[in-house]
Amino acid sequence: MNGINCRWQRKKSIDNENENENENENENENPSNCSNTNPSIEIQCENGKTIFAEHVICTLPLGVLKEKANDIFEPPLPNYKLEAIDRLLFGTVDKIFLEYDRPFLNPGVSEVMLLWDDRGLSEEEKEDISKTWFRKIYSFTKISETLLLGWISGKAAEYMEKLSGAEVTDICTSILRKFLNDPFVPAPKNCLRTSWHSQPYTRGSYTAMAVGASQLDIHSLAEPIIQEDDPSKIVIAFAGEHTHSSFYSTVHGAYLTGRTAAQALLESRKNEKNSFSLSCEDTSDLSSWIQGISLN
Ligand SMILES: Cc1cc2nc3c(=O)[nH]c(=O)nc-3n(C[C@H](O)[C@H](O)[C@H](O)COP(=O)(O)OP(=O)(O)OC[C@H]3O[C@@H](n4cnc5c(N)ncnc54)[C@H](O)[C@@H]3O)c2cc1C
């Protein structure tokens, strides 16, 4: 099984095929070089290795949590977290790159926007994603004279990920011929697509607020699991774009929540002899700058 299996107070675990082979050479090891005398978490990796730790910062994407959160933590995550994971949306946005042998768009054209008229579709056709998915490609952007980028999102993107490259290439070519009213638009020599929904370590692109969800759910996701007999001790901290109440869906949201989680762990151990500090002038400046971005 791909994922993290977390056991705390007793054990805990992470699995990741992408794990750097050079890291954690030993079968069982303690990754911390600080005064780690009581690792209460056991992390079991997909490659068979086990890591013991006193704290974990869990940055599993929301898409992976949606798929696995019920199975990989022991004891299970509290219900309020599982419900928040269910309520929030992890949407898909994919890119389709089309590479051509020769330019064919007028040099003055930077993007071909697609506007479809659905009025001619029967109710049956509207319900059948196999007949309509390509209508969700909202534009082809010119990256260079011989490279176009198509954008697609939502269920249509998920459907596109299951098609063959040849099917996507054919559809894109017929769309361009139709919208440019030019039957001589060439077929691309290459078609490359992202597949964020199909990828086991993402299961989508980024978090969105679903109908019925709210920022309270994001707060619930960000809430750490604390040690029962000592609430000042954080066992699992949570970070990642899905845990920032304003900047969810962004890289800077992921960055800031990672810093906050690390800071909270360090704070909880600040009275120890070998305590660490996160302070670094450059990144402090960056963090304050990002925090100061206005959302209005
Ligand atoms: C097409 C697209 C366009 C985007 N455009 C922008 C943009 O313009 N601006 C912007 O700010 N953001 C953008 N984003 C969003 C941004 O990329 C993400 O919000 C951000 O990268 C999330 O970072 P993260 O650390 O939360 O998650 P990730 O970067 O996904 O990190 C999660 C980590 O967990 C690991 N992992 C997953 N499952 C497991 C498992 N089972 N066991 C162990 N490890 C696991 C993964 O391998 C990965 O290393 C875009 C995203 C997409 C897909």
The ligand as an SDF file (V2000), in Angstrom:
LIG
                    3D

 53 58  0  0  0  0  0  0  0  0999 V2000
   -1.3500   22.4330  -12.6800 C   0  0  0  0  0  0  0  0  0  0  0  0
   -1.0590   23.1250  -11.3860 C   0  0  0  0  0  0  0  0  0  0  0  0
   -0.8400   24.4870  -11.3680 C   0  0  0  0  0  0  0  0  0  0  0  0
   -0.5660   25.1500  -10.1680 C   0  0  0  0  0  0  0  0  0  0  0  0
   -0.3170   26.4950  -10.1850 N   0  0  0  0  0  0  0  0  0  0  0  0
    0.0310   27.1230   -9.0540 C   0  0  0  0  0  0  0  0  0  0  0  0
    0.3770   28.5050   -9.0660 C   0  0  0  0  0  0  0  0  0  0  0  0
    0.3680   29.1640  -10.1220 O   0  0  0  0  0  0  0  0  0  0  0  0
    0.6990   29.1060   -7.8960 N   0  0  0  0  0  0  0  0  0  0  0  0
    0.7320   28.4130   -6.7060 C   0  0  0  0  0  0  0  0  0  0  0  0
    1.0710   28.9890   -5.6740 O   0  0  0  0  0  0  0  0  0  0  0  0
    0.3910   27.0900   -6.6700 N   0  0  0  0  0  0  0  0  0  0  0  0
    0.0530   26.4460   -7.8010 C   0  0  0  0  0  0  0  0  0  0  0  0
   -0.2730   25.1090   -7.7750 N   0  0  0  0  0  0  0  0  0  0  0  0
   -0.4350   24.4410   -6.4730 C   0  0  0  0  0  0  0  0  0  0  0  0
    0.8650   24.0750   -5.8000 C   0  0  0  0  0  0  0  0  0  0  0  0
    1.6820   23.3690   -6.7110 O   0  0  0  0  0  0  0  0  0  0  0  0
    0.5310   23.1780   -4.5980 C   0  0  0  0  0  0  0  0  0  0  0  0
   -0.4290   23.8190   -3.7810 O   0  0  0  0  0  0  0  0  0  0  0  0
    1.7540   22.8920   -3.7290 C   0  0  0  0  0  0  0  0  0  0  0  0
    2.7850   22.3320   -4.4920 O   0  0  0  0  0  0  0  0  0  0  0  0
    1.3740   21.9450   -2.6200 C   0  0  0  0  0  0  0  0  0  0  0  0
    2.4900   21.6890   -1.8120 O   0  0  0  0  0  0  0  0  0  0  0  0
    2.3800   20.6280   -0.6450 P   0  0  0  0  0  0  0  0  0  0  0  0
    3.7110   20.5890    0.0300 O   0  0  0  0  0  0  0  0  0  0  0  0
    1.1680   20.9070    0.1740 O   0  0  0  0  0  0  0  0  0  0  0  0
    2.0950   19.2390   -1.3840 O   0  0  0  0  0  0  0  0  0  0  0  0
    3.0480   18.4470   -2.3760 P   0  0  0  0  0  0  0  0  0  0  0  0
    4.0270   19.3360   -3.0420 O   0  0  0  0  0  0  0  0  0  0  0  0
    2.1270   17.6290   -3.2250 O   0  0  0  0  0  0  0  0  0  0  0  0
    3.8880   17.5140   -1.3700 O   0  0  0  0  0  0  0  0  0  0  0  0
    3.3430   16.3590   -0.8090 C   0  0  0  0  0  0  0  0  0  0  0  0
    4.4590   15.3310   -0.6690 C   0  0  0  0  0  0  0  0  0  0  0  0
    3.8950   14.1650   -0.0510 O   0  0  0  0  0  0  0  0  0  0  0  0
    4.4150   13.0250   -0.7210 C   0  0  0  0  0  0  0  0  0  0  0  0
    3.4660   11.9240   -0.5690 N   0  0  0  0  0  0  0  0  0  0  0  0
    2.2500   11.8040   -1.1320 C   0  0  0  0  0  0  0  0  0  0  0  0
    1.6830   10.6440   -0.7710 N   0  0  0  0  0  0  0  0  0  0  0  0
    2.5520   10.0290    0.0460 C   0  0  0  0  0  0  0  0  0  0  0  0
    2.5220    8.8100    0.7430 C   0  0  0  0  0  0  0  0  0  0  0  0
    1.4670    7.9950    0.6430 N   0  0  0  0  0  0  0  0  0  0  0  0
    3.5700    8.4790    1.5180 N   0  0  0  0  0  0  0  0  0  0  0  0
    4.6260    9.3130    1.6240 C   0  0  0  0  0  0  0  0  0  0  0  0
    4.7270   10.4820    0.9780 N   0  0  0  0  0  0  0  0  0  0  0  0
    3.6920   10.8400    0.1910 C   0  0  0  0  0  0  0  0  0  0  0  0
    4.5320   13.4410   -2.1610 C   0  0  0  0  0  0  0  0  0  0  0  0
    5.4300   12.5990   -2.8620 O   0  0  0  0  0  0  0  0  0  0  0  0
    5.0330   14.8760   -2.0180 C   0  0  0  0  0  0  0  0  0  0  0  0
    6.4450   14.9050   -1.9360 O   0  0  0  0  0  0  0  0  0  0  0  0
   -0.5260   24.4230   -8.9520 C   0  0  0  0  0  0  0  0  0  0  0  0
   -0.7340   23.0330   -8.9620 C   0  0  0  0  0  0  0  0  0  0  0  0
   -1.0020   22.3990  -10.1630 C   0  0  0  0  0  0  0  0  0  0  0  0
   -1.2180   20.9040  -10.1470 C   0  0  0  0  0  0  0  0  0  0  0  0
  1  2  1  0
  2  3  1  0
  2 52  2  0
  3  4  2  0
  4  5  1  0
  4 50  1  0
  5  6  2  0
  6  7  1  0
  6 13  1  0
  7  8  2  0
  7  9  1  0
  9 10  1  0
 10 11  2  0
 10 12  1  0
 12 13  2  0
 13 14  1  0
 14 15  1  0
 14 50  1  0
 15 16  1  0
 16 17  1  0
 16 18  1  0
 18 19  1  0
 18 20  1  0
 20 21  1  0
 20 22  1  0
 22 23  1  0
 23 24  1  0
 24 25  2  0
 24 26  1  0
 24 27  1  0
 27 28  1  0
 28 29  2  0
 28 30  1  0
 28 31  1  0
 31 32  1  0
 32 33  1  0
 33 34  1  0
 33 48  1  0
 34 35  1  0
 35 36  1  0
 35 46  1  0
 36 37  1  0
 36 45  1  0
 37 38  2  0
 38 39  1  0
 39 40  1  0
 39 45  2  0
 40 41  1  0
 40 42  2  0
 42 43  1  0
 43 44  2  0
 44 45  1  0
 46 47  1  0
 46 48  1  0
 48 49  1  0
 50 51  2  0
 51 52  1  0
 52 53  1  0
M  END
$$$$
